[in-house]
């Protein structure tokens, strides 16, 4: 059940009252008997007044218009017509079928929306996933629901966090994975059935393999864009704030108002061995085909130098990411992180030919095969995966890497680290590997990139503050220099 939020409900009530007659305009706000103080007190409205000198009415219209423009296409059209804001007109220009959406009479606006439902979606650049509504259904539950979504977006707009000065970017990457709330428990032992064990520590942090990859890439100088869906609760807002603080764009992050953000219980031993128990809230939090076909997503994929994919999202999203990357005229590097293991991996086999680097623990990589126990050795495992078309297989364990491909076969030990493993190290490895390969361009050396990625993995290992442990460029340089100096006789 969605959590009750008095501010959201109050803002929605104001929107429902303002939709009558000519909708939401500065003139209407100046003359209306509707109490709009809730709108005037919204953080985004106050910020706009402070930063631009706009009047309260102008700021309210500007903030609500911007919020409507960021909605999913169906909600955008419904809210735009209900409040007569002119969002679609601003995108496509004045057209007769569009101008009807902004008639002075709300009933006429509803008829225009119902009659032109499919054509209006086409103007936005998408196909409608839902049948055209009736005027009666718009007047009933549909507008009420959509204006609730809009109210939540307006009410939860927080003061932006000023990010630290950004480093120069060396390339652009798209990450397809999850952003969740990690509940991290560090304990020497796990309880048996009916037994109670006291943990050494417990904390809550931003998490998800997709988010970790994006943060690691951004700290290493990449322009990283995360494609994911999150909930609409306070923990989802904490994730957005963390992303903005890290300098990550949230343009490709879909918020789902009124539902709980996905969560993961992360159980970590004192030696760094980690177990995960996830709850993705998959019935409420997901990316639709319409989301993945959005112009901003298509543009990001077309501009990407690399695409990094985890096995966290639904299988259809993983398949979309791999096929979309392979279809680009300028094909990006593609890295697939084989975690968490998925059922029915055969669904991915035809797409593995487009994967340049397949990264994971040996056990995770074995789970990609129909018979995980069939390969007798790591080399047999790699041959099985290379036969599916993968460019290179990277088995990443114990802070080292064994790579197998048609041109290189190496086992590279990592620096001495007083842990067996640590959460987040494979994300640091993957992001650093791609960063170095992009940076070196056509003359790139896989071996040099691997040493760099291993150094990143051995930098800042932690048991709990996983996202915050992702290393920056200077930190990796120091680790690499220290390791090389120790090897020099």
C-alpha positions in Angstrom: 0.0 0.0 0.0 1.3 3.5 -0.9 2.3 5.6 2.0 0.0 8.6 2.8 1.7 11.9 2.2 -0.3 14.9 3.4 1.6 17.3 1.1 1.1 15.2 -2.0 -2.6 14.8 -1.3 -2.9 18.6 -0.7 -1.1 19.5 -3.9 -3.2 17.0 -5.9 -6.4 18.6 -4.4 -5.2 22.0 -5.6 -4.6 20.6 -9.1 -8.0 19.0 -9.2 -9.6 22.4 -8.4 -7.4 24.3 -10.8 -8.1 22.1 -13.8 -11.6 23.6 -14.3 -12.2 26.4 -16.8 -9.0 27.6 -18.5 -6.6 25.5 -16.4 -3.4 26.6 -14.6 -2.2 30.1 -15.7 -0.6 33.0 -14.0 -3.8 35.1 -14.5 -5.9 32.3 -13.0 -3.6 32.1 -9.9 -3.8 35.8 -9.3 -7.6 35.8 -9.4 -8.7 32.4 -8.1 -10.4 31.7 -4.9 -8.6 28.3 -4.7 -6.0 28.3 -1.8 -2.7 27.8 -3.7 -0.4 28.4 -0.7 0.7 24.8 -0.8 2.0 25.3 -4.3 3.7 28.6 -3.4 5.5 26.8 -0.5 6.9 24.0 -2.6 10.7 23.9 -2.4 11.0 24.1 -6.2 8.7 27.1 -6.4 10.6 28.9 -3.6 13.9 28.2 -5.3 12.6 29.5 -8.6 11.4 32.7 -7.0 14.8 33.1 -5.3 17.0 32.3 -8.3 15.0 34.1 -11.0 13.0 36.9 -9.3 9.8 35.5 -10.8 6.5 36.2 -9.1 4.9 33.3 -7.1 2.4 32.7 -9.9 5.0 32.6 -12.6 7.2 30.3 -10.5 4.3 27.9 -9.9 3.4 27.7 -13.6 7.1 27.2 -14.5 7.7 24.4 -12.0 4.4 22.5 -12.7 5.1 22.8 -16.5 8.6 21.4 -16.1 7.2 18.6 -13.9 4.6 17.7 -16.5 7.2 17.7 -19.3 9.2 15.1 -17.3 6.2 12.7 -16.9 5.8 9.5 -19.0 4.0 10.2 -22.3 0.5 9.1 -21.3 0.6 11.1 -18.0 2.2 14.0 -19.8 -0.7 14.3 -22.2 -3.4 13.8 -19.5 -1.9 16.4 -17.2 -1.1 18.8 -20.0 -4.7 18.8 -21.2 -6.2 18.8 -17.7 -4.2 22.0 -16.7 -4.0 23.5 -20.2 -0.2 24.1 -19.8 0.9 24.0 -23.4 3.7 21.4 -23.0 2.9 19.5 -26.2 2.5 22.8 -28.1 6.0 23.8 -27.0 7.4 20.5 -28.4 5.6 20.2 -31.7 4.3 23.7 -32.5 0.8 24.9 -33.1 -1.4 22.4 -34.8 -5.2 22.2 -34.8 -5.3 18.8 -33.0 -2.9 20.2 -30.4 -4.6 23.5 -29.9 -7.9 21.7 -28.9 -6.0 20.4 -25.8 -5.9 24.0 -24.5 -9.5 25.0 -25.0 -11.0 27.2 -22.3 -13.5 24.5 -21.5 -12.3 21.4 -19.6 -14.9 19.2 -21.3 -13.6 20.2 -24.7 -10.0 19.4 -23.7 -11.1 16.0 -22.5 -12.8 15.3 -25.8 -9.8 16.4 -27.8 -7.5 14.1 -25.7 -9.9 11.1 -26.1 -10.4 11.6 -29.9 -6.7 12.2 -30.6 -5.2 9.7 -28.2 -3.1 7.7 -30.6 -2.2 10.6 -32.9 -1.1 12.7 -29.9 1.2 9.9 -28.7 2.7 9.7 -32.2 3.5 13.4 -31.9 5.4 12.7 -28.7 7.3 10.0 -30.6 5.8 6.8 -29.0 3.0 4.4 -29.5 0.3 4.3 -26.8 0.4 1.2 -24.5 -3.2 1.8 -23.4 -6.5 2.1 -25.3 -8.0 5.6 -25.7 -9.8 6.8 -22.6 -13.3 8.1 -22.6 -14.3 11.5 -21.4 -16.1 9.8 -18.4 -13.0 7.8 -17.4 -10.8 11.0 -17.7 -13.2 12.8 -15.5 -13.3 9.9 -13.0 -10.1 8.1 -11.9 -7.6 8.8 -14.7 -7.1 12.5 -14.1 -7.1 12.0 -10.4 -4.4 9.4 -10.6 -2.2 11.4 -13.0 -2.5 14.6 -11.0 -1.4 12.5 -8.0 1.7 11.4 -9.9 2.3 15.1 -10.8 1.7 16.2 -7.2 4.3 13.7 -5.9 6.9 14.8 -8.5 6.3 18.5 -7.5 6.2 17.8 -3.7 9.4 15.7 -3.7 11.6 18.1 -5.7 14.4 18.8 -3.2 17.0 21.5 -3.1 19.7 20.3 -5.5 23.0 19.2 -4.0 25.9 21.1 -5.4 28.3 18.5 -6.8 32.1 18.8 -6.5 33.8 20.1 -9.5 33.5 17.5 -12.3 36.6 15.9 -13.7 37.1 16.1 -17.5 35.3 13.2 -19.1 37.2 10.7 -21.2 34.1 9.1 -22.7 30.4 8.3 -22.4 28.9 5.1 -21.0 25.4 3.9 -20.4 24.8 1.5 -17.5 21.8 -0.7 -17.4 21.3 -2.1 -13.9 19.6 -1.4 -10.6 19.6 1.3 -8.0 18.5 0.0 -4.6 18.6 0.7 -0.9 21.3 -1.5 0.6 20.7 -2.7 4.2 24.2 -3.9 5.0 24.9 -6.3 7.9 28.5 -7.2 8.8 28.7 -10.4 10.9 31.2 -13.1 11.7 28.6 -15.8 11.3 25.1 -16.4 10.1 22.5 -17.9 12.4 21.1 -21.4 12.0 17.4 -22.0 12.0 16.0 -20.7 15.3 19.3 -19.3 16.4 20.1 -15.6 17.1 23.5 -14.0 16.2 24.6 -10.5 17.0 26.0 -8.6 14.0 29.1 -6.3 14.2 27.4 -3.5 12.4 24.3 -2.5 10.4 23.8 0.5 8.1 21.7 1.7 5.2 23.4 3.0 2.0 22.8 3.6 -1.7 23.4 0.4 -3.6 22.7 -1.8 -6.6 25.3 -3.0 -9.1 24.1 -0.6 -11.7 24.4 2.4 -9.4 27.9 1.2 -8.3 29.0 0.9 -11.9 27.8 4.4 -12.7 29.4 5.9 -9.6 32.7 4.1 -10.3 32.6 5.3 -13.9 31.9 8.9 -13.0 34.7 9.0 -10.4 37.1 7.7 -13.0 36.2 10.5 -15.4 33.4 8.9 -17.5 30.1 10.6 -18.4 28.0 7.8 -16.9 24.2 7.6 -17.5 22.2 5.0 -15.5 19.1 3.5 -17.1 17.0 2.2 -14.2 13.7 2.4 -12.4 13.3 3.4 -8.7 10.4 3.8 -6.3 8.8 7.0 -5.0 9.5 6.8 -1.3 12.0 8.7 0.9 14.7 6.1 0.2 14.3 6.6 -3.6 14.7 10.4 -3.0 17.9 9.6 -1.0 19.2 7.7 -4.1 18.4 10.6 -6.4 20.2 13.0 -4.0 23.2 10.7 -3.9 23.4 10.5 -7.7 23.2 14.3 -8.1 26.0 14.7 -5.4 28.1 12.3 -7.5 27.5 14.3 -10.6 25.4 11.6 -12.2 22.6 12.5 -14.6 19.2 11.3 -13.4 17.6 11.9 -16.8 17.3 8.2 -17.6 16.2 7.2 -14.1 12.4 6.4 -14.0 10.7 7.4 -10.7 7.6 5.5 -9.7 5.6 7.6 -7.3 3.7 6.1 -4.4 5.6 2.8 -4.2 8.5 1.5 -2.1 12.0 1.5 -3.5 13.7 -1.8 -4.2 15.9 -3.0 -1.3 18.7 -5.5 -0.7 19.9 -7.2 2.4 23.7 -7.5 2.1 25.3 -10.0 4.5 29.1 -9.5 4.7 31.6 -11.5 6.7 34.7 -10.1 8.2 36.7 -11.6 5.4 34.6 -9.8 2.8 32.6 -12.7 1.5 29.1 -11.4 0.6 25.6 -12.8 0.3 22.7 -10.8 -1.1 18.9 -11.1 -0.5 17.1 -8.7 -2.8 13.6 -7.4 -3.1 13.2 -5.6 -6.4 9.5 -4.7 -6.1 9.2 -5.9 -9.7 5.5 -5.6 -9.9 5.6 -1.9 -9.3 9.1 -0.7 -10.2 10.2 -1.5 -13.8 11.0 0.0 -17.2 8.4 -0.5 -19.9 9.1 -0.8 -23.6 7.9 2.7 -23.9 10.5 3.9 -21.4 13.3 2.1 -23.3 12.2 3.6 -26.6 12.2 7.2 -25.3 14.2 9.6 -27.4 16.6 10.4 -24.6 17.4 6.8 -24.1 18.0 6.2 -27.8 20.2 9.3 -27.9 22.3 8.1 -24.9 22.8 4.7 -26.5 23.8 6.2 -29.8 26.4 8.5 -28.1 27.8 5.8 -25.8 31.4 4.7 -26.1 30.5 1.7 -23.9 27.4 0.0 -22.5 27.7 -1.9 -19.2 24.9 -4.3 -18.3 24.2 -6.3 -15.1 21.8 -9.2 -14.7 19.7 -7.3 -12.2 16.9 -6.0 -14.4 14.1 -8.1 -15.9 15.3 -10.4 -18.7 13.5 -8.3 -21.4 15.4 -5.2 -20.3 18.8 -7.1 -20.4 17.9 -8.3 -23.9 17.0 -4.8 -25.0 20.3 -3.4 -23.7 22.4 -6.0 -25.5 20.5 -5.9 -28.7 20.3 -2.1 -28.8 24.1 -1.8 -28.2 24.8 -4.3 -31.0 22.5 -2.4 -33.4 24.3 1.0 -33.1 26.1 2.2 -36.2 29.1 3.0 -34.1 29.1 0.0 -31.9 30.1 0.7 -28.3 32.2 -1.6 -26.2 29.8 -3.9 -24.3 30.6 -5.3 -20.9 28.2 -7.8 -19.3 28.5 -8.4 -15.5 27.2 -11.9 -14.8 25.6 -11.0 -11.5 23.3 -11.9 -10.0 22.9 -15.3 -11.6 19.6 -15.7 -13.5 17.4 -18.6 -14.4 17.0 -19.6 -18.1 20.3 -18.0 -19.3 19.7 -19.6 -22.7 17.6 -16.5 -23.5 20.8 -14.5 -23.7 22.9 -16.9 -25.9 22.1 -15.3 -29.2 23.0 -11.9 -27.8 26.4 -12.9 -26.3 28.1 -12.4 -29.6 27.8 -8.7 -29.1 29.5 -8.8 -25.6 33.2 -7.8 -25.6 33.8 -8.5 -21.9 32.0 -11.0 -19.7 32.9 -10.4 -16.0 32.1 -12.3 -12.9 33.1 -14.9 -10.3 33.7 -18.4 -11.6 30.5 -19.6 -10.0 28.5 -16.8 -11.6 29.9 -17.5 -15.0 29.2 -21.2 -14.6 25.5 -20.3 -14.0 25.4 -18.9 -17.6 25.7 -22.5 -18.9 22.9 -25.0 -19.2 25.1 -27.4 -17.2 27.1 -25.3 -14.7 29.1 -28.4 -13.5 30.1 -29.6 -17.0 33.4 -27.6 -17.4 36.2 -29.4 -15.5 38.4 -26.3 -15.3 38.5 -22.6 -15.7 39.9 -23.0 -19.2 37.0 -25.3 -20.1 34.5 -22.8 -18.7 36.1 -20.0 -20.8 36.0 -22.1 -23.9 32.3 -22.8 -23.5 31.5 -19.1 -23.1 33.8 -18.0 -25.9 32.1 -20.5 -28.2 28.9 -18.5 -27.6 30.6 -15.5 -29.2 31.8 -13.6 -26.1 34.9 -11.6 -26.9 36.7 -12.1 -23.6 36.0 -13.9 -20.3 37.2 -12.3 -17.1 37.1 -14.4 -14.0 37.5 -11.9 -11.1 38.2 -13.3 -7.7 40.6 -12.7 -4.8 41.4 -9.2 -6.1 42.9 -10.8 -9.3 41.8 -11.6 -12.8 42.0 -14.6 -15.1 41.3 -13.5 -18.7 40.7 -15.8 -21.6 40.1 -14.8 -25.2 41.3 -15.6 -28.7 44.3 -13.3 -28.3 45.2 -13.3 -24.6 45.3 -15.9 -21.8 46.6 -14.6 -18.6 46.2 -15.1 -14.8 47.0 -11.8 -13.1 47.4 -11.6 -9.3 46.2 -8.5 -7.5 48.0 -6.5 -4.8 48.0 -8.0 -1.3 44.7 -7.2 0.3 43.8 -8.4 3.8 40.4 -9.7 2.6 39.2 -12.6 0.6 36.6 -10.5 -1.3 34.6 -7.3 -0.8 31.2 -6.0 -2.0 31.5 -3.7 -5.0 35.0 -4.8 -6.1 33.8 -6.3 -9.4 31.9 -3.0 -10.2 35.1 -1.0 -9.6 37.0 -3.5 -11.8 34.5 -3.3 -14.7 34.2 0.5 -14.7 38.0 0.9 -14.6 38.6 -1.6 -17.3 36.2 0.2 -19.6 37.5 3.6 -18.7 41.1 2.6 -19.6 40.0 1.0 -22.8 38.1 4.1 -23.9 40.9 6.4 -22.9 43.5 4.4 -24.8 41.4 4.2 -27.9 42.5 2.3 -31.0 46.0 1.7 -29.5 44.6 0.2 -26.3 46.4 -2.6 -24.5 44.2 -5.2 -22.8 46.9 -6.1 -20.4 47.6 -2.5 -19.3 43.8 -2.0 -18.9 43.6 -5.2 -16.8 46.3 -4.1 -14.4 44.6 -0.7 -14.1 41.2 -2.4 -13.4 42.8 -4.8 -10.8 44.4 -1.8 -9.0 40.9 -0.1 -8.9 39.5 -3.2 -7.4 42.1 -3.2 -4.7 41.6 0.5 -3.9 39.3 1.3 -0.9 37.9 -2.2 -0.3 35.2 -1.9 2.3 32.7 -4.2 4.1 29.8 -1.7 4.4 30.0 1.8 2.7 30.0 0.2 -0.7 29.0 3.1 -3.1 31.3 5.5 -1.2 34.2 3.2 -1.6 34.3 3.5 -5.4 37.8 4.9 -6.2 38.8 8.0 -8.1 41.6 8.4 -10.7 44.3 9.6 -8.3 43.5 6.8 -5.8 43.9 4.1 -8.4 47.1 5.7 -9.6 48.5 5.5 -6.1 47.5 1.9 -5.7 49.1 1.0 -9.0 52.3 2.9 -8.3 52.6 1.2 -4.8 52.1 -2.2 -6.2 54.6 -1.7 -9.0 57.2 -0.3 -6.5 56.8 -3.4 -4.3 57.5 -5.6 -7.4 60.6 -3.8 -8.3 63.7 -5.6 -6.8 
